[in-house]
Amino acid sequence: MGRRRQKGRNVQGILLLNKPFGETSNEALQKVKRMFDARKAGHTGSLDPLATGLLPICFGNATKISAFLLDADKRYWVRVRLGVTTTTADTEGDVLETRPVTGITRSAILEAMEGFRGEIQQIPPMYSALKHKGERLYKLAREGIEVEREPRSVKIYELNLLSCDLPELELDVRCSKGTYVRTLAEDLGVVLGTGAHVTALRRTGVGPFGEEGMISAETLHEKREQGLGALDALLLPIERALDDWPEVRLSPDTAFYLRQGQAVLVPNAPVSGRVRLYNANGFIGVGEILDDGRVAPKRLM
């Protein structure tokens, strides 16, 4: 039997979607994929339905590097309400407890925040997509089941207090992958003795990408009416996802051997880490520097 023909266009590139409030990341992805009539697409890290902001969508060969964006650092703007805890640590849950916030000062909040910078331990929330014995935790939580979760190490690179109008705070958080901002807010409330939950959350950064260049759903609909070419013009080149990585330029010979899966020696290459690979025709994939200084292929286009 012949191979089944894939449906859709061979779209290539990255779209910086401004995910709307109330949609799951997968719902947003499927809408965009249909709009572009794309054969292959994937997103680079889920956002909660109540969260808005940056959700890079990878089309075609860009899906080969989506894992690197999943592993990248993230940035968030978050509004936290002190004095109220909920079952989900956000506004979607039922209220568990209400406490007064009288006596809480800006200086006390800043002092409490000091303990959350750097490497910290977090216990993943029950309302998360992690699995326990093959079942999503949020499904168990909806059934009233709570299971023990192991603490996980995450890194908070920056934690800034943007505003303090009690009982609400606004924070700017730059963190490693796997950080739960809802848990961060909840734990801050514990330290302050008031409890807390998230009332609004927006992702403002993923790896090298920031808010600039984000495309709203409204803009996508407008461009779709102008034709698929107008939509395609919104896409970024695949290598933009790796803008913060060093690049290595390959000669025709080294590019040939590297494409055969061999590690190659490249003059003046970085001494460690992952790199962007280019030949005379442009970007060809991702490489990794071995202990002996050679460049090995990691993911090729």
Backbone bond lengths (Angstrom), bond angles and torsions (degrees), N, CA, C in turn:
res aa  C-N    CA-C-N  psi(-1)  N-CA   C-N-CA  omega(-1)  CA-C   N-CA-C  phi
1 M - - - 1.462 - - 1.523 110.21 -
2 G 1.327 116.46 143.52 1.451 120.31 177.84 1.516 110.98 -75.19
3 R 1.317 115.16 158.26 1.450 120.44 179.29 1.526 109.93 -69.60
4 R 1.331 115.45 136.29 1.460 119.78 -179.30 1.530 109.77 -66.21
5 R 1.309 115.44 133.43 1.453 120.23 -178.60 1.529 110.31 -72.46
6 Q 1.334 115.30 131.36 1.453 119.42 -179.93 1.523 110.16 -76.24
7 K 1.333 114.88 142.96 1.448 120.03 179.23 1.522 110.37 -87.04
8 G 1.322 115.63 152.48 1.454 120.72 174.43 1.511 113.97 96.95
9 R 1.336 114.40 170.59 1.455 121.29 -178.28 1.528 111.09 -87.00
10 N 1.311 115.66 156.16 1.466 121.93 177.68 1.530 108.88 -86.62
11 V 1.342 115.25 73.90 1.459 121.43 -177.65 1.528 108.99 -82.27
12 Q 1.348 116.73 139.67 1.460 121.85 -179.41 1.530 109.79 -129.09
13 G 1.332 116.88 133.99 1.456 120.13 175.28 1.516 112.51 135.32
14 I 1.324 115.28 -172.14 1.470 122.27 -175.81 1.527 109.33 -128.82
15 L 1.315 115.63 131.77 1.459 121.93 175.74 1.527 109.00 -109.38
16 L 1.320 116.35 129.24 1.467 120.74 177.45 1.523 108.04 -92.01
17 L 1.315 115.95 88.99 1.457 121.60 -176.11 1.527 110.76 -80.27
18 N 1.329 115.77 136.50 1.457 121.89 169.59 1.530 106.42 -90.81
19 K 1.335 116.65 95.33 1.462 120.11 -173.87 1.520 110.83 -63.39
20 P 1.341 116.70 131.31 1.471 119.60 179.63 1.525 112.22 -73.68
21 F 1.308 115.38 158.58 1.460 122.69 174.56 1.530 109.62 -65.85
22 G 1.329 116.39 139.36 1.456 121.00 172.56 1.507 116.05 92.54
23 E 1.329 118.35 -9.60 1.466 121.34 178.65 1.515 110.17 -102.36
24 T 1.327 116.92 144.66 1.453 119.67 169.02 1.522 108.44 -72.89
25 S 1.324 115.99 161.83 1.465 119.57 178.85 1.520 111.04 -62.89
26 N 1.326 116.84 -37.25 1.461 119.46 -179.69 1.526 111.69 -69.34
27 E 1.325 117.55 -37.34 1.460 120.25 176.13 1.520 110.51 -61.93
28 A 1.331 116.56 -43.47 1.461 120.82 178.69 1.530 110.48 -63.39
29 L 1.338 116.52 -42.58 1.459 120.99 178.57 1.516 111.71 -59.88
30 Q 1.326 117.51 -47.91 1.465 120.59 -176.62 1.523 111.67 -64.44
31 K 1.334 117.30 -37.14 1.461 120.31 177.36 1.526 110.93 -63.01
32 V 1.330 116.01 -44.84 1.466 120.71 -179.33 1.526 110.24 -66.62
33 K 1.316 116.72 -41.77 1.464 120.65 179.95 1.525 111.16 -59.98
34 R 1.333 116.41 -43.55 1.470 120.03 178.17 1.522 111.17 -66.55
35 M 1.316 116.89 -37.99 1.453 120.52 -178.82 1.533 111.08 -62.96
36 F 1.336 115.74 -40.25 1.463 121.00 179.43 1.530 111.82 -82.37
37 D 1.338 117.28 -8.75 1.458 121.63 -172.79 1.522 109.52 52.09
38 A 1.340 115.43 46.54 1.465 121.87 -173.27 1.522 111.00 -90.09
39 R 1.315 114.81 143.30 1.460 121.05 178.84 1.528 111.61 -74.21
40 K 1.320 116.29 -37.78 1.463 120.31 -173.02 1.522 109.18 -143.23
41 A 1.336 115.93 129.99 1.468 120.47 179.03 1.520 109.63 -158.08
42 G 1.327 115.51 152.79 1.452 120.93 177.18 1.515 110.02 -155.69
43 H 1.350 116.83 156.59 1.466 119.24 177.24 1.522 109.60 -99.94
44 T 1.325 116.04 176.09 1.462 120.09 -169.73 1.524 112.30 -124.84
45 G 1.315 116.68 47.21 1.457 120.28 177.10 1.500 111.97 123.65
46 S 1.318 116.91 119.47 1.463 121.92 -172.64 1.525 112.61 -68.51
47 L 1.326 113.89 146.16 1.454 122.77 168.10 1.524 107.84 -113.98
48 D 1.331 116.67 144.15 1.460 119.89 174.88 1.527 109.91 -60.45
49 P 1.339 118.25 153.30 1.473 119.59 177.57 1.522 113.81 -54.63
50 L 1.356 117.65 -36.20 1.463 118.65 -178.83 1.527 112.25 -74.88
51 A 1.331 117.45 -13.99 1.468 121.22 -178.33 1.521 110.76 -84.57
52 T 1.311 115.26 148.39 1.459 122.01 174.33 1.523 108.08 -119.76
53 G 1.337 115.26 178.21 1.453 119.16 170.85 1.504 114.80 108.40
54 L 1.319 114.94 -155.94 1.460 123.48 -163.91 1.526 112.78 -69.49
55 L 1.337 115.30 117.17 1.465 122.53 174.96 1.528 107.30 -133.15
56 P 1.345 117.49 92.19 1.463 118.85 178.76 1.533 111.18 -63.68
57 I 1.334 115.56 130.45 1.459 122.52 176.45 1.518 108.13 -107.84
58 C 1.326 116.86 123.81 1.467 122.18 -178.04 1.525 109.94 -101.35
59 F 1.331 116.05 129.60 1.456 121.89 178.77 1.531 109.89 -111.46
60 G 1.348 115.46 143.65 1.461 120.75 172.84 1.514 112.14 60.14
61 N 1.346 116.51 -129.79 1.463 121.37 -178.14 1.520 113.08 -64.21
62 A 1.325 116.92 -18.21 1.466 118.76 178.21 1.526 111.36 -63.19
63 T 1.347 117.80 -23.33 1.463 119.84 177.64 1.530 111.29 -64.84
64 K 1.346 116.76 -20.39 1.465 119.91 178.69 1.518 112.10 -69.28
65 I 1.329 117.07 -21.76 1.466 119.31 -179.95 1.523 111.63 -111.64
66 S 1.333 117.60 7.46 1.459 120.03 -178.43 1.526 111.44 -61.63
67 A 1.333 117.17 -30.75 1.462 120.23 179.99 1.527 111.47 -62.21
68 F 1.337 116.65 -31.13 1.462 119.42 179.78 1.532 110.90 -70.43
69 L 1.336 117.05 -31.82 1.456 120.05 174.62 1.529 110.93 -74.29
70 L 1.330 116.65 -33.55 1.460 119.83 174.58 1.530 110.73 -60.16
71 D 1.339 116.35 -37.46 1.465 121.63 -178.54 1.522 112.96 -82.25
72 A 1.328 117.75 -10.03 1.459 121.52 -173.60 1.525 111.97 -73.50
73 D 1.334 115.66 161.28 1.456 120.86 175.09 1.532 109.69 -67.52
74 K 1.332 115.31 154.69 1.462 121.92 -178.51 1.533 109.90 -125.09
75 R 1.331 115.18 159.58 1.467 120.88 175.96 1.522 109.27 -133.66
76 Y 1.342 116.78 141.14 1.462 121.69 -176.30 1.526 110.74 -137.92
77 W 1.324 114.72 146.40 1.462 122.71 161.43 1.526 106.10 -102.88
78 V 1.341 115.94 133.33 1.465 118.57 -177.14 1.523 110.11 -140.59
79 R 1.342 115.59 138.79 1.465 121.37 172.59 1.518 107.98 -104.25
80 V 1.317 116.16 128.08 1.467 123.35 -175.67 1.516 108.89 -118.72
81 R 1.309 116.16 134.35 1.474 121.19 174.50 1.517 108.85 -106.42
82 L 1.321 115.51 120.16 1.451 121.12 176.13 1.525 109.73 -81.80
83 G 1.330 116.15 155.14 1.459 121.12 173.38 1.511 115.62 94.25
84 V 1.348 117.34 -8.04 1.467 120.49 -178.80 1.527 108.77 -136.53
85 T 1.329 116.23 126.67 1.472 120.43 172.54 1.522 108.89 -109.42
86 T 1.334 116.14 147.92 1.464 121.26 179.71 1.523 110.17 -130.01
87 T 1.308 116.41 166.95 1.464 121.43 -177.62 1.519 112.40 -65.39
88 T 1.340 117.46 -25.48 1.473 121.18 -176.78 1.518 112.83 -110.61
89 A 1.326 117.68 -0.33 1.473 124.38 -175.96 1.523 112.21 66.92
90 D 1.342 116.81 15.27 1.461 121.51 174.22 1.526 108.60 -144.40
91 T 1.329 116.63 -172.30 1.469 120.39 -174.10 1.525 113.46 -75.81
92 E 1.343 118.13 -9.59 1.455 120.08 -178.95 1.527 112.29 -78.89
93 G 1.324 117.11 -16.20 1.459 120.20 -175.34 1.519 113.18 -92.68
94 D 1.317 114.37 171.28 1.471 121.37 175.71 1.527 109.38 -81.31
95 V 1.311 115.64 146.98 1.464 120.81 179.11 1.524 109.87 -69.94
96 L 1.323 115.69 129.46 1.460 121.67 178.42 1.523 111.79 -96.73
97 E 1.344 115.48 -42.25 1.465 119.15 -174.79 1.525 109.32 -157.07
98 T 1.316 115.57 146.26 1.466 122.19 174.80 1.521 108.82 -123.02
99 R 1.327 115.73 131.44 1.462 120.95 179.68 1.529 109.50 -130.47
100 P 1.327 117.46 154.60 1.465 119.99 177.44 1.531 111.22 -72.87
101 V 1.334 116.22 152.05 1.468 120.79 177.38 1.524 110.66 -113.75
102 T 1.328 115.91 11.70 1.464 119.36 177.48 1.529 109.78 -62.33
103 G 1.314 115.20 139.12 1.460 119.79 179.74 1.516 113.92 91.70
104 I 1.326 116.77 -12.99 1.467 119.66 177.40 1.526 108.66 -77.85
105 T 1.322 116.39 126.81 1.463 121.33 -178.43 1.518 110.71 -113.88
106 R 1.322 115.05 163.84 1.469 120.47 176.97 1.531 110.69 -59.00
107 S 1.326 116.20 -41.57 1.468 119.09 -179.20 1.525 111.38 -65.36
108 A 1.333 117.52 -34.00 1.466 120.42 177.45 1.523 110.81 -67.37
109 I 1.315 115.70 -37.78 1.473 120.10 178.23 1.525 110.34 -66.06
110 L 1.333 116.52 -44.64 1.465 120.49 179.51 1.525 111.09 -62.57
111 E 1.325 115.99 -39.32 1.472 120.19 178.47 1.525 110.68 -65.21
112 A 1.337 116.78 -41.90 1.466 120.27 178.86 1.529 111.30 -64.55
113 M 1.320 116.79 -36.94 1.460 120.77 -179.14 1.522 112.43 -64.41
114 E 1.345 117.32 -27.46 1.466 120.94 -179.73 1.524 111.63 -55.87
115 G 1.329 116.44 -35.11 1.462 120.36 -176.93 1.515 114.44 -75.11
116 F 1.337 117.10 -4.62 1.456 120.28 -178.53 1.529 112.84 -109.83
117 R 1.320 117.41 8.20 1.464 120.19 176.91 1.522 109.49 -94.67
118 G 1.333 115.44 147.46 1.455 120.56 -177.75 1.513 111.06 89.69
119 E 1.319 116.76 -155.23 1.469 121.08 179.84 1.516 109.45 -81.86
120 I 1.335 115.57 125.93 1.461 121.07 -179.01 1.523 109.34 -131.55
121 Q 1.321 115.81 166.81 1.460 122.49 176.04 1.525 109.30 -103.94
122 Q 1.325 116.79 133.06 1.457 121.97 175.83 1.518 109.83 -125.92
123 I 1.319 116.15 139.81 1.461 120.84 169.57 1.522 107.06 -94.68
124 P 1.334 118.67 117.17 1.466 120.67 -178.25 1.522 111.14 -56.26
125 P 1.327 118.21 140.27 1.463 120.62 -179.73 1.523 111.77 -70.15
126 M 1.323 115.68 154.76 1.469 119.52 175.37 1.528 110.22 -63.41
127 Y 1.326 116.64 -35.52 1.465 119.24 177.92 1.527 108.64 -85.41
128 S 1.341 114.84 74.08 1.463 122.34 177.11 1.517 108.48 -146.36
129 A 1.339 115.58 169.64 1.464 120.42 -176.03 1.527 112.81 -88.33
130 L 1.332 117.33 4.01 1.461 119.64 176.21 1.523 109.73 -61.89
131 K 1.340 115.24 155.24 1.458 119.79 -177.75 1.532 111.68 -108.02
132 H 1.337 114.73 146.77 1.462 123.01 171.93 1.521 107.32 -129.54
133 K 1.343 115.57 112.44 1.463 121.11 -177.10 1.534 111.32 53.31
134 G 1.339 114.96 42.39 1.460 120.87 175.43 1.515 115.28 84.01
135 E 1.329 117.31 -1.36 1.468 120.66 -177.69 1.523 109.59 -112.95
136 R 1.342 116.42 135.29 1.462 120.56 177.41 1.529 109.87 -62.40
137 L 1.336 116.04 138.41 1.458 119.55 -179.00 1.523 112.32 -60.63
138 Y 1.347 116.96 -38.59 1.469 117.46 -177.52 1.532 111.68 -65.54
139 K 1.336 117.78 -28.62 1.460 120.00 176.66 1.525 110.57 -69.03
140 L 1.334 115.60 -40.71 1.466 119.26 176.92 1.530 110.23 -64.70
141 A 1.341 116.06 -40.95 1.465 120.42 -178.65 1.524 111.13 -62.08
142 R 1.333 116.56 -38.50 1.468 119.86 179.42 1.524 112.12 -67.80
143 E 1.336 115.88 -21.55 1.460 120.24 176.53 1.522 111.76 -90.64
144 G 1.333 115.89 4.64 1.455 120.02 179.81 1.507 114.47 80.78
145 I 1.338 116.45 15.30 1.465 121.19 -178.25 1.527 109.24 -100.99
146 E 1.312 117.01 130.76 1.465 121.69 175.27 1.513 108.83 -119.61
147 V 1.331 116.69 132.53 1.461 121.67 179.61 1.519 108.75 -118.87
148 E 1.312 115.46 158.58 1.460 120.68 179.54 1.527 109.57 -72.05
149 R 1.339 116.72 134.12 1.462 122.00 177.33 1.522 109.35 -119.31
150 E 1.319 114.96 138.74 1.464 119.93 178.76 1.528 110.10 -78.16
151 P 1.344 117.86 139.48 1.469 119.88 175.17 1.532 110.41 -61.89
152 R 1.329 115.94 148.88 1.466 121.54 178.91 1.521 109.22 -126.09
153 S 1.334 115.41 144.60 1.467 120.56 177.84 1.522 109.70 -83.89
154 V 1.323 116.70 129.27 1.458 122.86 173.00 1.520 107.27 -133.91
155 K 1.329 115.83 166.13 1.465 119.79 -179.24 1.530 110.00 -120.97
156 I 1.320 115.21 132.14 1.456 122.34 173.86 1.522 107.11 -106.63
157 Y 1.318 116.94 103.58 1.464 121.35 -176.40 1.525 111.66 -77.34
158 E 1.326 116.67 -38.14 1.461 121.67 177.76 1.525 108.93 -140.37
159 L 1.327 115.54 139.55 1.463 121.83 175.36 1.521 106.66 -143.26
160 N 1.332 116.17 105.29 1.456 121.51 -173.06 1.529 110.32 -119.28
161 L 1.317 115.29 138.99 1.464 121.84 175.62 1.524 108.34 -88.54
162 L 1.322 116.25 111.31 1.462 121.27 -177.53 1.520 112.27 -85.44
163 S 1.329 116.66 -38.37 1.465 120.82 178.43 1.515 109.33 -154.58
164 C 1.327 115.46 155.22 1.461 121.44 -179.29 1.520 108.18 -141.85
165 D 1.323 115.33 95.97 1.460 122.43 177.96 1.524 106.33 -125.45
166 L 1.332 114.63 79.41 1.465 120.45 -170.71 1.530 112.10 -52.97
167 P 1.348 115.52 138.70 1.473 126.96 14.35 1.532 115.01 -88.58
168 E 1.333 118.87 12.81 1.462 120.17 -176.56 1.530 112.48 -109.24
169 L 1.330 114.16 144.91 1.458 122.87 175.28 1.513 108.47 -124.77
170 E 1.336 116.45 153.46 1.460 121.37 169.23 1.515 107.97 -120.64
171 L 1.337 115.84 130.08 1.458 121.85 -176.08 1.518 111.03 -123.43
172 D 1.329 115.03 150.85 1.466 122.95 170.75 1.521 106.39 -112.99
173 V 1.345 116.46 124.34 1.464 121.55 -174.20 1.528 109.69 -126.00
174 R 1.335 116.41 124.22 1.478 120.17 169.75 1.511 106.72 -114.60
175 C 1.339 116.26 124.64 1.461 119.71 -167.50 1.528 111.53 -146.13
176 S 1.327 114.42 169.55 1.463 120.75 177.03 1.521 109.94 -79.18
177 K 1.326 115.22 167.58 1.466 119.97 174.56 1.529 109.43 -59.42
178 G 1.322 115.57 152.29 1.453 120.03 177.05 1.508 115.21 83.56
179 T 1.349 117.40 0.34 1.454 120.39 178.77 1.526 109.77 -79.01
180 Y 1.319 116.70 132.38 1.467 121.73 174.89 1.527 108.22 -99.27
181 V 1.329 116.17 109.89 1.464 120.39 -178.69 1.522 110.32 -67.01
182 R 1.334 117.38 -33.89 1.469 120.03 176.43 1.530 110.84 -60.18
183 T 1.325 115.76 -41.87 1.465 120.17 178.73 1.522 110.92 -67.68
184 L 1.329 116.66 -38.45 1.464 121.11 177.26 1.526 109.98 -58.98
185 A 1.336 116.82 -46.08 1.460 120.95 179.29 1.528 111.02 -64.19
186 E 1.327 115.55 -43.40 1.469 120.94 -179.74 1.521 110.82 -61.82
187 D 1.340 116.57 -44.84 1.463 120.59 -179.27 1.531 111.40 -67.01
188 L 1.320 117.29 -35.26 1.461 120.30 175.91 1.527 110.06 -62.20
189 G 1.339 116.26 -40.29 1.460 120.62 177.28 1.513 112.57 -63.30
190 V 1.330 116.47 -34.47 1.471 120.49 177.80 1.529 110.30 -64.91
191 V 1.333 116.46 -45.91 1.460 120.93 -179.63 1.529 111.17 -62.20
192 L 1.332 116.64 -38.05 1.461 120.90 -179.79 1.524 112.34 -77.41
193 G 1.339 116.51 -14.80 1.453 120.50 178.85 1.518 114.19 80.41
194 T 1.330 116.04 15.38 1.463 120.13 -177.35 1.521 113.41 -113.93
195 G 1.330 116.59 -19.27 1.461 119.90 -167.58 1.519 109.46 75.74
196 A 1.346 117.10 164.15 1.464 120.40 -178.97 1.518 109.81 -167.55
197 H 1.327 115.65 158.79 1.461 120.74 170.63 1.529 108.60 -149.57
198 V 1.337 115.38 163.25 1.464 122.39 -178.45 1.529 109.75 -86.15
199 T 1.327 116.04 130.47 1.469 119.97 176.67 1.525 112.24 -105.60
200 A 1.333 118.19 -19.29 1.465 121.55 176.49 1.513 108.57 -158.03
201 L 1.348 115.74 143.27 1.462 121.06 -177.19 1.520 109.57 -144.27
202 R 1.320 115.08 133.44 1.463 120.29 179.76 1.523 109.03 -138.59
203 R 1.334 116.65 127.34 1.469 119.36 176.26 1.526 108.60 -85.40
204 T 1.313 115.35 126.22 1.462 121.00 -175.28 1.523 113.30 -112.92
205 G 1.342 117.56 -5.51 1.457 119.24 179.64 1.509 112.37 -158.19
206 V 1.337 115.44 141.16 1.460 123.17 173.13 1.523 106.96 -139.21
207 G 1.347 117.58 111.47 1.451 119.84 -178.90 1.528 110.65 56.49
208 P 1.334 117.91 -126.50 1.468 120.41 -178.62 1.523 113.93 -79.85
209 F 1.319 117.82 -6.41 1.467 121.50 -175.21 1.522 111.62 -92.13
210 G 1.340 115.12 139.48 1.455 121.70 174.43 1.518 110.00 -121.70
211 E 1.323 116.28 -165.46 1.466 120.60 -176.76 1.528 112.84 -69.70
212 E 1.331 116.46 -29.03 1.451 118.33 -179.96 1.531 109.99 -63.49
213 G 1.307 115.84 133.64 1.464 119.90 -179.45 1.512 114.13 92.29
214 M 1.348 118.41 -2.69 1.457 119.82 177.96 1.525 110.05 -67.48
215 I 1.332 115.72 143.77 1.461 122.68 -177.15 1.522 109.09 -113.41
216 S 1.327 116.48 127.39 1.459 120.62 179.98 1.520 110.59 -83.09
217 A 1.338 115.72 163.47 1.464 121.04 176.71 1.522 110.50 -62.29
218 E 1.337 116.92 -35.48 1.460 120.74 179.32 1.521 111.20 -63.23
219 T 1.336 116.96 -43.14 1.467 120.66 178.26 1.517 111.06 -63.49
220 L 1.326 116.83 -39.56 1.466 120.13 178.73 1.530 111.02 -61.03
221 H 1.323 117.21 -42.37 1.472 120.02 178.80 1.525 110.96 -64.51
222 E 1.323 116.35 -39.88 1.474 119.58 178.75 1.526 110.70 -63.24
223 K 1.335 116.39 -45.39 1.466 120.20 -179.17 1.524 111.10 -67.10
224 R 1.333 116.63 -34.93 1.469 120.03 -179.77 1.521 110.58 -62.02
225 E 1.331 117.01 -35.80 1.459 120.63 178.33 1.529 111.43 -67.64
226 Q 1.330 116.14 -24.45 1.470 120.47 178.43 1.531 111.87 -83.53
227 G 1.322 116.65 -12.96 1.462 120.81 178.97 1.519 112.48 119.89
228 L 1.323 116.07 163.51 1.461 121.28 -177.20 1.527 112.22 -64.03
229 G 1.317 116.59 -30.40 1.459 119.56 178.58 1.514 112.30 -61.82
230 A 1.348 116.36 -36.97 1.465 120.22 178.24 1.519 111.13 -67.41
231 L 1.332 116.43 -35.03 1.461 119.94 175.86 1.526 110.72 -67.52
232 D 1.325 116.72 -46.57 1.468 121.03 -177.95 1.524 111.65 -59.49
233 A 1.336 116.65 -30.20 1.464 120.73 -179.37 1.531 112.02 -66.49
234 L 1.334 117.71 -15.42 1.465 121.90 179.06 1.525 112.56 -82.06
235 L 1.326 117.57 -12.07 1.465 121.10 -173.55 1.521 111.89 -80.13
236 L 1.327 115.14 143.03 1.458 121.96 175.76 1.528 109.56 -94.23
237 P 1.347 117.88 151.47 1.474 120.35 175.14 1.526 110.76 -59.82
238 I 1.312 116.60 149.14 1.470 122.00 -176.31 1.525 111.87 -56.27
239 E 1.340 117.54 -40.92 1.462 119.97 -174.11 1.525 113.50 -68.44
240 R 1.339 117.82 -12.25 1.458 119.84 178.83 1.530 111.23 -63.37
241 A 1.324 117.28 -24.07 1.461 120.55 177.99 1.525 111.78 -66.15
242 L 1.328 116.73 -15.66 1.469 121.84 -175.78 1.525 110.87 -117.95
243 D 1.320 117.12 24.35 1.465 121.40 -175.87 1.517 113.33 -56.80
244 D 1.325 117.34 -27.96 1.461 119.82 -177.97 1.529 112.61 -90.04
245 W 1.333 117.24 8.92 1.467 122.07 175.75 1.532 109.89 -99.25
246 P 1.339 118.51 149.36 1.472 119.60 173.71 1.529 110.61 -69.93
247 E 1.332 116.33 154.43 1.462 119.89 179.92 1.518 110.84 -109.61
248 V 1.323 115.38 151.52 1.465 122.79 177.41 1.528 107.51 -126.20
249 R 1.342 115.78 126.30 1.457 121.92 178.32 1.521 109.06 -96.73
250 L 1.317 116.17 128.28 1.460 122.00 -175.25 1.523 110.97 -105.32
251 S 1.330 115.61 140.77 1.465 120.26 171.91 1.527 108.25 -74.04
252 P 1.318 118.91 164.76 1.473 119.99 177.60 1.528 112.80 -54.29
253 D 1.346 117.61 -39.64 1.465 120.07 -178.84 1.522 112.20 -68.05
254 T 1.352 116.27 -47.97 1.469 118.37 -178.52 1.531 110.89 -66.54
255 A 1.336 116.54 -35.52 1.466 119.59 177.43 1.522 110.65 -63.59
256 F 1.315 117.08 -38.87 1.466 120.98 -179.90 1.531 110.48 -62.46
257 Y 1.344 116.63 -49.78 1.464 119.40 -177.16 1.525 111.76 -68.66
258 L 1.332 116.70 -35.89 1.453 119.58 178.57 1.524 110.32 -64.44
259 R 1.323 117.33 -37.83 1.465 120.82 177.77 1.527 111.92 -66.65
260 Q 1.312 117.08 -19.44 1.465 120.75 175.15 1.524 111.80 -85.58
261 G 1.327 115.78 3.49 1.463 120.22 178.20 1.511 114.25 93.03
262 Q 1.338 117.00 7.78 1.455 120.16 -177.14 1.525 111.31 -94.40
263 A 1.338 115.83 145.75 1.460 120.98 172.25 1.526 108.67 -76.83
264 V 1.324 116.74 142.84 1.469 121.10 -175.73 1.520 109.65 -130.11
265 L 1.324 114.82 156.23 1.460 121.67 177.34 1.518 108.45 -96.23
266 V 1.335 115.97 124.80 1.465 121.16 -178.29 1.525 108.27 -123.99
267 P 1.335 118.30 122.13 1.463 120.69 179.44 1.529 111.33 -58.59
268 N 1.337 115.75 140.46 1.467 123.37 174.96 1.534 113.74 64.76
269 A 1.312 117.26 19.66 1.467 119.99 176.46 1.530 109.10 -72.93
270 P 1.337 118.56 156.71 1.469 120.76 174.50 1.523 110.60 -57.79
271 V 1.314 116.36 161.63 1.465 120.01 -174.74 1.532 112.33 -91.13
272 S 1.320 117.65 -12.79 1.461 119.40 -179.96 1.530 109.64 -161.38
273 G 1.340 115.48 168.36 1.455 120.97 173.71 1.517 113.93 89.67
274 R 1.319 115.17 -171.60 1.458 122.73 179.84 1.517 110.32 -99.84
275 V 1.323 115.00 151.02 1.468 120.54 -174.64 1.520 110.53 -138.06
276 R 1.340 115.31 157.94 1.465 122.04 170.83 1.527 107.96 -86.37
277 L 1.318 116.35 137.02 1.463 121.11 -177.78 1.525 110.81 -108.49
278 Y 1.329 115.40 134.26 1.466 121.38 178.06 1.522 109.89 -131.74
279 N 1.339 115.72 141.38 1.457 119.91 166.35 1.527 107.59 -113.65
280 A 1.323 117.26 -166.70 1.465 120.57 -176.16 1.525 112.55 -62.12
281 N 1.340 116.34 -23.18 1.468 120.27 -177.54 1.527 114.10 -94.25
282 G 1.340 116.62 -5.80 1.456 119.19 178.91 1.514 113.20 125.38
283 F 1.324 116.05 -157.83 1.462 123.62 -175.27 1.529 111.03 -66.72
284 I 1.349 116.40 130.97 1.465 119.31 -179.64 1.527 113.18 -124.25
285 G 1.345 117.96 -4.76 1.453 117.71 176.87 1.513 113.80 146.91
286 V 1.336 114.67 -159.88 1.458 123.35 -173.99 1.520 109.37 -117.50
287 G 1.332 115.60 136.97 1.457 120.98 176.95 1.511 111.28 -124.15
288 E 1.339 115.47 170.19 1.459 121.04 179.35 1.516 108.93 -136.23
289 I 1.329 116.21 136.87 1.462 120.94 -179.93 1.525 109.20 -82.41
290 L 1.333 116.33 123.11 1.462 121.77 178.63 1.522 110.72 -80.62
291 D 1.332 116.04 168.95 1.463 120.99 -179.30 1.524 112.35 -59.60
292 D 1.350 117.67 -29.93 1.462 120.32 -179.17 1.529 112.66 -88.53
293 G 1.346 117.04 6.76 1.458 120.45 175.52 1.511 115.25 92.68
294 R 1.335 117.59 -8.06 1.467 119.44 178.85 1.528 110.69 -76.45
295 V 1.329 114.99 156.65 1.460 122.01 178.50 1.526 108.25 -99.02
296 A 1.328 116.83 121.56 1.458 121.71 -179.68 1.530 109.37 -108.24
297 P 1.331 117.61 144.74 1.476 119.37 176.82 1.514 110.09 -69.39
298 K 1.335 116.19 137.39 1.464 121.72 177.48 1.519 110.85 -112.64
299 R 1.318 116.45 -47.16 1.467 121.81 178.27 1.512 107.70 -153.14
300 L 1.335 117.50 114.84 1.453 121.79 -176.95 1.519 110.64 -106.88
301 M 1.324 114.98 147.58 1.457 120.44 178.95 1.526 109.75 -75.83
